[in-house]
Amino acid sequence: TLIVEGLEEDHDDAADSYVWDVRAIPDGTYYVYAVISDGATTAASYAEASVTIDRTAPVIEASPGGGSYTGAQTVTLSTDEPAGLYYTTDGTAPTKGSPLYAGPLAISETTTIKAVAVDPAGNQSGILAETYTIVEAPADIRVSVWTDKGRALPGVKVYAFKASGSYTGKSASTDQAGLALFDPALFAAG
């Protein structure tokens, strides 16, 4: 991509320089190549380093996402490009002075994680906010079997099904009070 051509040398200054307007150039990595000619002699050269134009802010993702959980969660933050990732767990807005993310965060109580990412070009993401609500899992799942007259039905086999309608392979019989108990740890999500 040609940035400029036809520059005239400034003969009265040994420190000639040129400031490029790169606003119209798309993001990417570029190499500077110069051809200098005084009419009689021409010299060409590449610069030793590349020039990277980056105007795109990083995007942050949290996994798992915020929500209600019945146990502690390990939350991983990531970005779609190399970036410094700063976070808070007290609900305040993160800044470059906040802790720098270095690995998964252990969440054992209701917590709001807020994070911001800053890439090497200085582009800053929007603030990601994810709230993790940790609720206590029930000690057991109770199923009561009663008649429409309010009489308990002991000895009734109760079968557990998934939300999709498929049988889980788990069953329990009601006791004298018409109560069947299931251990929640026996069931996978769904």
Salt bridges, closest charged atoms under 4 A:
ASP21 OD2 - ARG23 NH2 2.66
ASP27 OD1 - ARG55 NH1 2.93
ASP140 OD1 - ARG142 NE 3.08
